[in-house]
Amino acid sequence: MSSDHLVLLGDAASVHMQRWAREMRARGWRVSLVTARPAPKTLEALHGVRQVTLPPAECSCDWLWRAGAARRALQRLQPGIVHAHYVTSYGYLAARASGWLRRAGVPVVMSAWGSDLLVTPRESALKRLLTAWTLRRADAVTGASPDLLAAARAFAPGVRTALIHWGVERERFAPAPWADKPGFEAVSLRSWEANYRIDTILDGLALLRARQPDRAWRLHLLGGGSLEAALRAQTARLGLQGAVQFHGRLDDAGMAAVLARCKLSISVPVSDATSVSVLESMACGLPVIASDLPANRDWLDPALLVPAGDAAALARRWQTLADDDAHAWRIGAANAGRIAREGGRKAQMDAVDRLYRDLLAGRRGARS
């Protein structure tokens, strides 16, 4: 075993996992990533992160049959520490290997992303039992909001938890001059999946267009996802083709370029922990209309929180900001200041690095 070898289990195609891997490489860890969705080879070529690919998933039950492949991958890699992202998928795989890992003295960290603890366990008694069983096999659990960590402790009383969010790369995500922005363009950075209610944003835009048809309303949709066809059909049905631009998944530079054009960010999922897209929007000096969820209450102006799925409430907040440009700028400036004080990625990833080293020191002390 090599104590400086960090093995991540997670979705390598996710920009969040790629950032995590790069940040840990920058802190001196040798990083491997075990994944069912590999990233482009540039992750390995540019950042020295080795990828090990598991069989692809066709349905959620496939995670049950990947346990052997994941355990064999970990045994080949001989990690010093293992960190699984998303409790009910990769966390489950780490838990299935936890017997061997514990005997080998390898700490296991799990990160909850949101729906894995706030939504999935509510779907059935079996999923609740599996979630609790999985979390009890972690040496530490990280999460991006207090309610997420409270859920982890409810499933696994006594488990060590750490409040760590993704953080923002403030050198890239920074306010653009407000006066240079064209009109009052809005953006959503959330994935095109059911939880994120992009359909509600489109309905809200349609309400605004009905009220003020001559105004140049414009919405940018980033993120991509399985509902693209349905959302494009909804856009056509509502007559919004000229007002909505579907960008799909963009890299950090592409996201920052779109954010620099906009004066509003919208994030209205049904369930969420602290969202990196919300933090990035705040860092760029944008007001954010968001779902009234515990994680968002920790970060955002309460006057801009709306019930998930309520297009009319969303449209009212949107209209208020568009009609008072100076008020929108003041909220955005306050958001940027909050991120400058508390939201930088470096501080968050330094905290992760300390957690890893503390767990390893504890294991060495237990063996001595």
C-alpha positions in Angstrom: 0.0 0.0 0.0 1.2 3.5 -0.8 -0.2 6.1 1.7 -0.1 8.9 -0.8 -2.2 6.9 -3.3 -5.8 8.3 -3.3 -8.3 6.2 -5.2 -11.5 8.0 -6.1 -14.7 6.2 -7.0 -17.0 8.3 -9.0 -18.4 9.6 -12.3 -15.2 10.6 -14.2 -17.3 12.4 -16.8 -18.5 14.8 -14.2 -16.7 18.1 -14.1 -16.9 18.1 -10.3 -15.0 14.8 -10.1 -12.4 16.0 -12.6 -11.8 19.1 -10.5 -11.5 17.1 -7.3 -8.9 14.8 -8.9 -6.9 17.8 -10.2 -7.0 19.5 -6.8 -5.7 16.4 -5.0 -3.0 16.0 -7.6 -1.9 19.5 -6.9 -1.7 18.7 -3.2 0.8 15.9 -3.8 -1.5 12.9 -4.0 -1.1 10.1 -6.6 -4.7 9.8 -7.9 -6.5 7.0 -9.6 -10.2 7.1 -10.5 -12.4 4.0 -10.7 -15.5 4.8 -12.7 -18.4 3.5 -14.8 -18.3 6.7 -16.9 -14.7 7.5 -18.0 -13.6 11.0 -18.8 -11.8 12.0 -21.9 -8.2 10.7 -21.9 -7.1 14.3 -21.5 -7.7 13.9 -17.7 -4.9 11.3 -17.7 -2.7 13.0 -20.2 -2.8 16.5 -18.7 -3.2 15.7 -15.0 -1.7 12.3 -14.5 -5.0 10.8 -13.2 -5.2 7.1 -14.0 -8.7 5.8 -14.9 -10.0 2.3 -14.3 -13.3 1.6 -16.0 -16.1 -0.5 -14.6 -18.8 -2.1 -16.7 -21.3 0.5 -17.8 -24.7 0.9 -16.0 -27.9 0.2 -17.8 -30.1 0.6 -14.7 -29.8 1.4 -11.0 -29.7 -2.4 -10.1 -26.5 -2.8 -12.1 -24.6 -1.3 -9.1 -25.3 -4.5 -7.2 -23.4 -6.5 -9.8 -20.4 -4.2 -10.1 -19.1 -4.9 -6.5 -16.7 -7.6 -7.5 -15.2 -5.6 -10.4 -14.8 -2.6 -8.1 -13.2 -4.7 -5.3 -10.7 -6.3 -7.8 -9.8 -2.8 -9.1 -9.1 -1.6 -5.6 -7.0 -4.6 -4.8 -4.9 -4.0 -8.0 -4.5 -0.3 -7.3 -3.4 -0.9 -3.6 -4.7 2.5 -2.4 -3.6 4.4 0.8 -7.1 6.0 1.1 -10.4 5.5 -0.8 -12.9 8.2 -1.4 -16.3 7.3 -3.0 -18.6 10.1 -4.4 -22.3 9.6 -4.3 -23.4 7.3 -1.5 -26.0 5.1 -3.2 -23.8 4.1 -6.1 -20.0 4.4 -5.7 -20.4 4.6 -1.9 -22.1 1.2 -2.1 -19.2 -0.2 -4.1 -16.7 1.1 -1.5 -18.8 -0.4 1.3 -18.8 -3.8 -0.4 -15.0 -3.7 -0.4 -14.8 -2.3 3.1 -13.9 -5.6 4.7 -10.7 -6.0 2.7 -10.0 -2.3 3.0 -10.3 -2.3 6.7 -8.0 -5.3 7.1 -5.5 -3.5 4.9 -5.7 -0.4 7.0 -7.2 1.8 4.2 -9.6 4.5 5.4 -12.8 5.0 3.4 -14.4 8.4 2.9 -17.8 8.9 1.3 -19.2 12.1 -0.1 -23.0 12.7 -0.3 -24.0 14.8 -3.3 -27.6 15.5 -2.3 -30.2 13.2 -3.9 -28.4 10.1 -2.7 -29.4 10.9 0.9 -32.3 13.3 0.5 -34.3 11.5 -2.3 -33.2 7.9 -3.1 -33.6 6.4 0.4 -37.3 7.6 0.5 -38.1 5.5 -2.6 -38.2 2.1 -0.7 -37.4 0.4 2.6 -34.7 -1.6 0.9 -33.0 1.6 -0.3 -33.1 3.0 3.2 -31.5 -0.1 4.6 -28.8 -0.2 1.9 -28.0 3.5 2.5 -27.7 3.0 6.3 -25.5 -0.2 5.7 -23.3 1.7 3.3 -22.7 4.8 5.5 -21.9 2.6 8.5 -18.8 1.4 6.6 -17.4 4.9 6.1 -14.6 6.3 8.3 -15.9 9.8 7.4 -18.7 11.3 5.4 -18.5 14.7 3.7 -21.4 16.8 2.5 -22.0 20.3 1.1 -24.8 21.3 3.5 -25.8 20.8 7.2 -29.0 19.1 6.3 -27.1 16.5 4.2 -24.8 15.7 7.1 -27.7 15.5 9.5 -29.2 12.9 7.1 -25.9 10.9 7.1 -25.8 10.9 10.9 -29.4 9.8 11.1 -28.6 6.8 8.9 -25.2 6.1 10.7 -25.2 7.5 14.2 -21.7 8.4 15.4 -20.2 8.5 11.9 -17.6 11.3 11.5 -18.9 14.1 9.2 -17.3 17.1 7.6 -19.0 20.1 6.0 -17.1 20.5 2.7 -18.5 22.0 -0.5 -17.0 22.0 -4.0 -15.9 25.6 -3.7 -15.3 28.1 -6.5 -12.2 28.8 -8.6 -12.4 32.5 -8.1 -9.7 33.2 -10.6 -12.0 32.0 -13.3 -15.5 32.7 -11.9 -15.4 36.5 -11.1 -17.8 39.4 -11.7 -17.8 40.9 -15.2 -18.6 44.6 -15.6 -22.4 45.0 -15.1 -22.6 47.8 -17.6 -21.1 45.7 -20.3 -23.9 43.0 -20.1 -26.5 43.1 -22.9 -30.0 43.5 -21.7 -31.1 41.3 -18.8 -30.1 37.8 -19.9 -30.6 34.8 -17.5 -28.8 31.5 -17.2 -29.4 28.0 -15.7 -26.3 25.9 -15.1 -28.3 22.8 -13.9 -28.5 19.5 -15.6 -31.5 18.7 -17.9 -32.8 16.0 -15.6 -36.2 15.8 -13.7 -34.9 16.9 -10.3 -33.7 20.3 -11.7 -37.0 21.4 -13.1 -35.8 23.1 -16.2 -39.4 22.8 -17.4 -40.4 25.2 -14.6 -37.9 27.8 -15.8 -39.2 27.6 -19.4 -42.8 28.0 -18.1 -41.7 31.0 -16.1 -40.1 32.6 -19.2 -43.3 31.9 -21.1 -45.3 33.9 -18.5 -42.9 36.8 -18.8 -43.1 36.8 -22.6 -46.9 36.8 -22.3 -46.8 39.8 -20.1 -44.2 41.7 -22.1 -44.0 40.3 -25.6 -41.9 43.1 -26.9 -39.1 42.8 -24.3 -35.9 40.9 -25.4 -36.1 38.1 -22.8 -33.2 35.6 -23.2 -32.4 32.4 -21.3 -29.2 30.3 -21.6 -29.4 26.6 -20.7 -26.2 24.9 -19.8 -25.7 21.4 -18.3 -27.1 18.9 -20.8 -29.0 15.8 -19.9 -31.5 13.1 -20.8 -34.5 15.5 -21.1 -33.0 17.5 -23.9 -35.6 16.4 -26.5 -38.5 17.0 -24.1 -37.2 20.5 -23.2 -36.6 21.5 -26.8 -40.2 20.3 -27.6 -41.5 22.4 -24.7 -39.6 25.4 -25.9 -41.2 25.1 -29.3 -44.6 24.5 -27.9 -44.3 27.7 -25.8 -43.0 29.7 -28.8 -39.7 30.4 -27.0 -37.2 29.3 -29.8 -35.8 32.8 -30.2 -35.5 33.4 -26.5 -33.7 30.2 -25.4 -30.3 29.0 -26.3 -29.4 25.3 -25.5 -25.6 25.3 -24.9 -25.3 21.8 -23.2 -22.3 20.9 -21.2 -19.5 23.4 -21.3 -16.0 23.5 -19.7 -15.2 26.1 -17.1 -14.1 28.7 -19.7 -17.3 28.3 -21.6 -19.4 28.5 -18.5 -17.6 31.7 -17.4 -18.1 33.3 -20.8 -21.9 32.7 -20.6 -22.1 33.9 -17.0 -20.3 37.1 -18.0 -23.2 37.9 -20.3 -25.9 37.3 -17.8 -27.5 39.3 -14.9 -29.5 36.4 -13.3 -28.9 32.8 -12.5 -31.8 30.4 -11.8 -31.6 27.1 -9.9 -34.9 25.5 -8.9 -34.4 21.8 -8.2 -36.8 19.7 -6.1 -33.9 18.5 -3.9 -30.3 19.8 -3.5 -27.4 20.3 -1.3 -25.1 23.3 -1.6 -24.8 23.6 -5.4 -21.5 24.5 -7.0 -23.4 26.1 -9.9 -25.1 28.4 -7.4 -21.8 29.3 -5.8 -20.2 30.0 -9.2 -23.1 32.2 -10.1 -22.7 34.1 -6.9 -19.0 34.4 -7.5 -19.7 36.0 -10.9 -21.8 38.7 -9.2 -25.2 37.4 -10.2 -28.4 37.4 -8.2 -29.7 33.8 -7.9 -33.4 32.8 -7.9 -33.5 29.3 -6.3 -35.7 26.7 -4.7 -36.6 27.3 -1.0 -34.4 24.5 0.3 -32.2 24.4 3.5 -28.9 24.5 1.6 -30.1 27.6 -0.4 -31.3 29.4 2.8 -27.7 29.2 4.0 -26.4 31.2 1.0 -29.0 33.2 -0.7 -31.3 36.2 -0.3 -34.5 34.8 1.1 -36.6 37.1 -1.0 -35.4 35.2 -4.1 -36.3 31.7 -2.9 -39.3 30.1 -4.5 -41.2 26.8 -4.1 -39.8 24.2 -6.5 -42.1 23.8 -9.5 -43.8 27.2 -9.0 -43.4 28.9 -12.3 -45.6 31.9 -11.4 -43.5 32.6 -8.3 -40.3 32.3 -10.3 -41.7 34.7 -13.0 -42.6 37.3 -10.3 -39.0 37.3 -8.9 -37.5 37.3 -12.4 -39.7 40.3 -13.4 -38.8 42.2 -10.2 -35.1 41.9 -10.9 -35.4 42.7 -14.6 -37.4 45.9 -13.7 -34.8 47.1 -11.2 -31.4 46.7 -12.6 -29.7 48.6 -9.8 -31.3 46.3 -7.2 -30.2 43.2 -9.1 -26.7 44.5 -9.2 -26.6 45.1 -5.5 -27.7 41.6 -4.7 -25.2 40.2 -7.1 -22.4 42.3 -5.6 -23.3 41.0 -2.1 -23.2 37.4 -3.5 -19.7 38.0 -4.9 -18.5 39.4 -1.6 -19.9 36.4 0.3 -18.0 33.9 -2.0 -14.8 36.0 -1.7 -15.0 35.5 2.1 -16.3 31.9 2.3 -16.6 30.1 -1.0 -13.1 29.7 -2.5 -12.2 26.2 -3.7 -8.7 26.3 -2.3 -9.9 26.5 1.3 -12.4 23.7 0.8 -9.9 21.4 -0.9 -7.3 22.1 1.7 -9.8 20.9 4.3 -10.2 17.7 2.3 -6.5 17.2 2.2 -6.3 17.7 6.0 -9.1 15.2 6.5 -7.3 12.5 4.4 -4.0 13.0 6.3 -5.8 12.9 9.7 -7.5 9.6 8.8 -4.2 8.1 7.7 -2.5 9.3 10.8 -5.2 7.7 12.9 -4.9 4.4 11.1 -1.1 4.5 11.6 -1.6 5.3 15.3 -4.0 2.4 15.7 -1.6 0.0 14.2 1.4 1.1 16.3 
